[in-house]
């Protein structure tokens, strides 16, 4: 991949040095962007500091020198044009107070990805803490980089999916898209609202069934099998299909455009058009070559449940109930995941109150998402 000239003089603070954060930071540096990489744990940054940067392989190739590493959110954010938040969404409450106080109206906060309700939560939390509305936020349907750390300072990038970008308020999407697309050209398409993006969180559709359906295998092998191929047998895929149907029913109730799980995989470049056209999730996952070798998590104590249930299925389930519907597959998977990990996800996950939607008439939710108020 040859370098692409970014918006001149742009500084990006990348918050989080995990899979996505390291891949994003490396890609941006290789494109000539000034990057500050921040992580709460200094120990996580130390091997990157010793190596002088991050080595990326796969869809992004090269050594990305990084000399602006910090465990101080204030140091990372001060003066940055864009603040890219790549931490798992359950960690957002730990960052929200500082983001509310430290960021300015000129800065764009970019949730990469943000999953279900990330932007709504952060907007509500900023308003609760500062009383200031109108902070520009954008959120992605999936991470910009399909990636896994292959070492403390190396990251393998197996995909650069075309992703959907939503803004809060939705009326600012064109400006947000322009600023983010200047950094990673050709990778984004706009959404009408962050609710549309929330309902494209396919991690929440597939990861919890894969984890629950393979719980014994994960515990017996430490995750030494291909989770998206070997773990995606016909029965597990039927559970994925049931959750996907409930997600699409919620989108229809809210008047939000969406696609099927299989169509999303194909549009993201993870499976073939032929497999997606079959309508079979099992076939779509068996044909998903870019992610075929991705191993299962080594333990059930993992973000595939903590994040994709607590900040995926739980906000959807609350929205379904708020709209007067039912989602038995989501409810069952949430309950079983809670038993497996000893976590009350319905209480600890993202609720209507967390998204600032308590007491809001379902028919006014989209107006709030588009305009940032309840006009």
C-alpha positions as CSV (number, residue, x, y, z in Angstrom):
1,X,0.0,0.0,0.0
2,X,1.5,3.3,-1.0
3,X,1.1,6.3,1.3
4,X,-1.8,8.6,0.8
5,X,-1.5,12.3,1.6
6,X,-3.7,13.2,4.6
7,X,-5.3,16.4,5.4
8,X,-2.3,18.6,5.9
9,X,-1.2,19.2,9.5
10,X,-3.9,16.9,11.0
11,X,-3.1,15.5,14.5
12,X,-5.0,12.4,15.7
13,X,-5.1,11.2,19.3
14,X,-5.6,7.4,19.2
15,X,-7.1,6.3,22.5
16,X,-6.4,2.6,23.2
17,X,-3.4,0.4,22.2
18,X,-5.3,-2.8,21.5
19,X,-6.0,-4.5,18.2
20,X,-7.8,-1.6,16.5
21,X,-5.8,1.2,18.2
22,X,-2.5,-0.2,17.1
23,X,-3.7,-1.0,13.5
24,X,-5.2,2.5,13.2
25,X,-2.2,4.3,14.6
26,X,0.2,2.4,12.3
27,X,-1.9,3.0,9.2
28,X,-2.3,6.7,9.9
29,X,1.5,7.1,10.6
30,X,2.3,5.3,7.3
31,X,0.0,7.8,5.6
32,X,1.8,10.7,7.1
33,X,-0.6,11.6,9.8
34,X,0.8,13.0,13.2
35,X,-0.4,10.4,15.7
36,X,-0.4,10.3,19.5
37,X,-1.1,6.9,20.9
38,X,-2.6,6.8,24.4
39,X,-3.2,3.9,26.7
40,X,-4.1,3.9,30.4
41,X,-1.5,1.3,31.2
42,X,2.1,2.5,30.7
43,X,3.2,-1.2,30.6
44,X,1.2,-1.7,27.4
45,X,3.1,1.1,25.7
46,X,6.5,0.1,26.9
47,X,7.2,-2.6,24.2
48,X,6.1,-0.1,21.5
49,X,8.4,2.5,23.0
50,X,11.3,0.0,23.0
51,X,10.6,-1.0,19.4
52,X,10.3,2.7,18.3
53,X,6.9,2.1,16.8
54,X,4.5,-0.6,15.5
55,X,5.1,-3.1,12.7
56,X,2.0,-3.8,10.6
57,X,1.5,-6.8,8.3
58,X,-1.3,-7.9,5.9
59,X,-3.6,-5.3,4.5
60,X,-1.4,-2.6,6.0
61,X,2.4,-3.2,5.6
62,X,5.3,-1.4,7.1
63,X,7.0,-0.1,10.2
64,X,5.3,2.9,11.7
65,X,7.5,5.0,13.9
66,X,5.7,6.3,17.0
67,X,7.4,8.7,19.4
68,X,4.3,10.3,20.9
69,X,3.2,7.6,23.4
70,X,1.4,8.6,26.6
71,X,-0.7,7.2,29.4
72,X,-2.1,10.7,30.0
73,X,-5.4,11.3,28.2
74,X,-5.0,15.1,28.7
75,X,-1.6,15.0,27.0
76,X,-3.0,13.0,24.1
77,X,-6.1,15.0,23.6
78,X,-4.8,18.6,24.0
79,X,-4.6,20.3,20.6
80,X,-5.5,17.2,18.6
81,X,-7.8,17.7,15.6
82,X,-9.4,14.3,15.9
83,X,-9.8,12.0,19.0
84,X,-10.1,8.4,17.8
85,X,-11.5,6.3,20.7
86,X,-10.7,2.6,20.0
87,X,-11.2,1.1,23.5
88,X,-14.0,-1.5,24.0
89,X,-17.3,0.2,24.6
90,X,-17.7,-1.1,28.2
91,X,-14.6,1.0,29.0
92,X,-16.3,4.2,27.8
93,X,-17.6,5.1,31.3
94,X,-14.0,5.3,32.5
95,X,-13.1,7.7,29.7
96,X,-16.3,9.8,29.5
97,X,-15.6,12.3,32.3
98,X,-12.2,13.2,31.0
99,X,-13.4,13.4,27.3
100,X,-16.2,15.7,28.5
101,X,-13.9,18.0,30.3
102,X,-10.8,17.9,28.0
103,X,-12.3,18.1,24.5
104,X,-13.4,21.2,22.8
105,X,-16.1,22.0,20.3
106,X,-13.5,22.2,17.5
107,X,-12.4,18.6,18.0
108,X,-14.1,15.6,16.5
109,X,-14.5,12.6,18.7
110,X,-14.5,9.5,16.6
111,X,-15.7,6.2,18.0
112,X,-13.9,3.3,16.1
113,X,-16.3,1.5,16.2
114,X,-18.6,2.5,19.1
115,X,-20.9,-0.5,18.7
116,X,-24.5,-0.2,19.9
117,X,-25.2,3.1,21.6
118,X,-21.6,4.4,22.1
119,X,-22.2,7.8,20.6
120,X,-25.6,8.2,22.3
121,X,-24.1,7.2,25.7
122,X,-21.1,9.6,25.3
123,X,-23.3,12.5,24.2
124,X,-25.7,12.0,27.1
125,X,-22.8,11.6,29.6
126,X,-21.2,14.8,28.3
127,X,-24.4,16.7,28.6
128,X,-24.9,15.3,32.2
129,X,-21.4,16.3,33.2
130,X,-21.0,19.7,31.5
131,X,-24.5,20.8,30.4
132,X,-23.0,21.5,26.9
133,X,-24.7,20.1,23.9
134,X,-23.5,20.0,20.3
135,X,-20.2,18.2,20.8
136,X,-19.4,16.5,17.5
137,X,-19.3,12.7,17.6
138,X,-19.1,10.1,15.0
139,X,-19.4,6.4,15.3
140,X,-18.6,3.4,12.9
141,X,-20.6,0.3,12.2
142,X,-17.5,-1.8,12.6
143,X,-13.8,-1.2,13.2
144,X,-11.8,0.5,10.4
145,X,-9.3,-2.3,10.7
146,X,-10.0,-6.0,11.0
147,X,-6.9,-6.8,13.1
148,X,-5.2,-8.9,15.8
149,X,-2.0,-8.1,17.7
150,X,0.6,-10.7,16.8
151,X,3.1,-9.3,19.3
152,X,3.4,-6.4,21.8
153,X,4.5,-4.1,19.0
154,X,3.2,-5.9,15.9
155,X,-0.3,-6.1,14.4
156,X,-1.7,-8.2,11.6
157,X,-4.4,-6.5,9.6
158,X,-6.6,-9.0,7.8
159,X,-9.2,-6.5,6.4
160,X,-10.0,-2.9,5.7
161,X,-13.8,-3.1,5.5
162,X,-15.9,-0.4,3.9
163,X,-17.8,0.9,7.0
164,X,-20.8,3.0,7.7
165,X,-20.3,6.3,9.6
166,X,-23.0,8.0,11.6
167,X,-22.8,11.3,13.4
168,X,-24.5,12.7,16.5
169,X,-26.3,14.9,15.8
170,X,-27.1,13.3,12.4
171,X,-27.2,16.7,10.8
172,X,-23.4,16.9,11.2
173,X,-22.7,13.7,9.2
174,X,-21.3,15.4,6.1
175,X,-18.7,17.4,8.1
176,X,-17.7,14.4,10.2
177,X,-17.4,12.2,7.1
178,X,-15.2,14.8,5.4
179,X,-12.8,14.9,8.3
180,X,-12.5,11.2,8.8
181,X,-12.4,10.4,5.1
182,X,-9.5,12.7,4.7
183,X,-7.5,10.3,7.0
184,X,-8.7,7.0,5.4
185,X,-10.0,7.8,1.9
186,X,-12.6,5.5,0.3
187,X,-13.4,3.5,3.4
188,X,-16.7,5.2,4.6
189,X,-20.2,5.7,3.6
190,X,-22.6,8.0,5.5
191,X,-25.6,6.9,7.6
192,X,-28.7,9.0,8.4
193,X,-28.1,8.6,12.1
194,X,-26.1,6.8,14.8
195,X,-29.1,4.6,15.4
196,X,-28.6,3.1,11.9
197,X,-25.0,2.5,12.8
198,X,-26.0,1.0,16.2
199,X,-28.2,-1.5,14.4
200,X,-25.3,-2.6,12.1
201,X,-23.3,-3.9,15.1
202,X,-22.8,-7.4,13.6
203,X,-20.4,-8.3,16.4
204,X,-23.4,-8.4,18.7
205,X,-25.3,-10.6,16.2
206,X,-22.5,-13.3,15.8
207,X,-20.1,-13.2,18.8
208,X,-22.4,-14.1,21.7
209,X,-23.9,-17.1,19.9
210,X,-20.4,-18.3,18.8
211,X,-19.2,-18.0,22.4
212,X,-22.1,-19.7,24.0
213,X,-22.4,-22.4,21.4
214,X,-18.7,-23.2,21.7
215,X,-18.3,-22.6,25.5
216,X,-17.1,-26.1,26.2
217,X,-14.7,-26.1,23.3
218,X,-13.2,-22.8,24.3
219,X,-12.6,-24.0,27.9
220,X,-11.1,-27.3,26.7
221,X,-8.8,-25.9,24.1
222,X,-8.1,-22.3,25.2
223,X,-9.6,-21.1,21.9
224,X,-7.4,-23.1,19.6
225,X,-9.8,-23.4,16.8
226,X,-11.2,-21.1,14.0
227,X,-14.1,-19.4,15.7
228,X,-15.7,-18.0,12.4
229,X,-15.4,-21.3,10.5
230,X,-15.1,-24.3,12.8
231,X,-17.1,-22.6,15.5
232,X,-19.9,-21.6,13.1
233,X,-21.8,-24.8,12.6
234,X,-25.4,-25.0,11.4
235,X,-26.9,-24.9,14.9
236,X,-24.9,-21.9,16.1
237,X,-25.8,-20.2,12.8
238,X,-29.5,-20.7,13.4
239,X,-29.1,-18.8,16.7
240,X,-27.3,-16.1,14.8
241,X,-30.1,-16.0,12.3
242,X,-32.7,-15.6,15.1
243,X,-30.8,-12.7,16.7
244,X,-30.4,-11.1,13.2
245,X,-34.2,-11.3,12.6
246,X,-34.9,-9.6,15.9
247,X,-32.3,-6.8,15.1
248,X,-34.0,-6.2,11.7
249,X,-37.4,-6.1,13.3
250,X,-36.2,-3.4,15.7
251,X,-34.7,-1.4,12.7
252,X,-38.1,-1.7,10.9
253,X,-39.9,-0.5,14.1
254,X,-37.7,2.6,14.3
255,X,-37.8,3.3,10.6
256,X,-34.0,2.7,10.2
257,X,-32.6,1.2,7.0
258,X,-30.5,-2.0,7.5
259,X,-29.2,-5.1,5.7
260,X,-29.0,-8.7,6.6
261,X,-26.1,-10.2,8.4
262,X,-24.9,-12.0,5.3
263,X,-25.2,-8.9,3.1
264,X,-23.2,-6.9,5.7
265,X,-20.4,-9.5,5.6
266,X,-20.2,-9.3,1.8
267,X,-20.4,-5.4,1.8
268,X,-17.5,-5.4,4.3
269,X,-15.4,-7.7,2.1
270,X,-15.5,-10.6,4.6
271,X,-17.5,-13.1,2.4
272,X,-18.4,-13.6,-1.2
273,X,-21.4,-12.1,-2.9
274,X,-22.5,-15.5,-3.9
275,X,-22.5,-16.8,-0.4
276,X,-24.4,-13.7,0.8
277,X,-27.0,-14.0,-2.0
278,X,-27.8,-17.5,-0.7
279,X,-29.3,-16.0,2.4
280,X,-27.5,-18.6,4.5
281,X,-25.5,-17.3,7.4
282,X,-23.7,-20.7,7.7
283,X,-22.6,-20.5,4.1
284,X,-21.6,-16.9,4.4
285,X,-19.3,-17.6,7.4
286,X,-17.9,-20.8,5.8
287,X,-17.0,-18.6,2.7
288,X,-15.5,-15.8,4.9
289,X,-11.8,-16.3,3.8
290,X,-10.4,-13.0,5.3
291,X,-11.4,-14.1,8.8
292,X,-11.2,-17.9,8.4
293,X,-8.0,-18.3,10.4
294,X,-9.0,-16.0,13.3
295,X,-8.8,-18.1,16.5
296,X,-11.5,-18.2,19.2
297,X,-10.9,-16.2,22.4
298,X,-8.9,-18.2,24.9
299,X,-11.5,-17.7,27.6
300,X,-15.2,-16.8,28.1
301,X,-14.1,-13.8,30.1
302,X,-13.8,-11.8,26.9
303,X,-15.1,-8.8,25.1
304,X,-17.0,-11.0,22.8
305,X,-19.4,-11.4,25.7
306,X,-18.7,-8.4,27.9
307,X,-18.9,-5.9,25.0
308,X,-21.1,-7.7,22.5
309,X,-23.8,-8.6,25.0
310,X,-23.5,-5.7,27.5
311,X,-23.1,-3.0,24.8
312,X,-24.7,-4.9,22.0
313,X,-27.6,-7.1,22.8
314,X,-28.6,-5.3,26.0
315,X,-29.3,-1.9,24.5
316,X,-31.2,-3.5,21.6
317,X,-33.3,-5.6,24.1
318,X,-34.1,-2.4,26.0
319,X,-35.1,-0.6,22.8
320,X,-37.3,-3.6,21.7
321,X,-39.1,-3.6,25.1
322,X,-39.4,0.2,25.0
323,X,-41.1,-0.1,21.6
324,X,-43.5,-2.7,22.9
325,X,-41.9,-5.7,21.3
326,X,-40.2,-8.9,22.3
327,X,-36.7,-10.4,21.5
328,X,-36.6,-13.9,23.0
329,X,-33.4,-14.9,21.3
330,X,-31.6,-11.8,22.5
331,X,-33.0,-12.2,26.0
332,X,-32.0,-15.9,26.2
333,X,-28.5,-15.3,24.9
334,X,-28.1,-12.4,27.4
335,X,-29.3,-14.6,30.3
336,X,-27.0,-17.5,29.4
337,X,-24.0,-15.3,28.8
338,X,-24.6,-13.8,32.3
339,X,-24.7,-17.3,33.9
340,X,-21.5,-18.3,32.1
341,X,-19.6,-15.3,33.3
342,X,-21.4,-14.5,36.5
343,X,-22.3,-11.0,35.2
344,X,-25.8,-9.4,35.3
345,X,-25.4,-7.9,31.8
346,X,-28.9,-6.5,31.8
347,X,-28.0,-4.3,34.8
348,X,-24.4,-3.6,34.0
349,X,-24.8,-3.2,30.2
350,X,-26.0,-0.1,28.4
351,X,-29.6,0.9,29.3
352,X,-32.0,3.4,28.0
353,X,-30.9,5.8,30.8
354,X,-27.3,5.4,29.8
355,X,-28.3,6.5,26.2
356,X,-30.3,9.4,27.5
357,X,-33.6,7.8,26.2
358,X,-35.5,7.1,29.4
359,X,-39.1,8.3,29.0
360,X,-38.6,9.3,25.4
361,X,-41.5,8.3,23.2
362,X,-40.2,5.7,20.7
363,X,-41.4,7.8,17.8
364,X,-39.2,10.7,19.0
365,X,-36.0,8.6,19.2
366,X,-35.0,9.2,15.6
367,X,-35.7,13.0,15.9
368,X,-33.3,13.1,18.8
369,X,-30.7,11.1,16.9
370,X,-30.9,13.5,13.9
371,X,-31.1,16.8,15.7
372,X,-29.6,16.2,19.1
373,X,-32.7,17.4,20.9
374,X,-36.4,16.4,21.2
375,X,-37.9,18.9,18.8
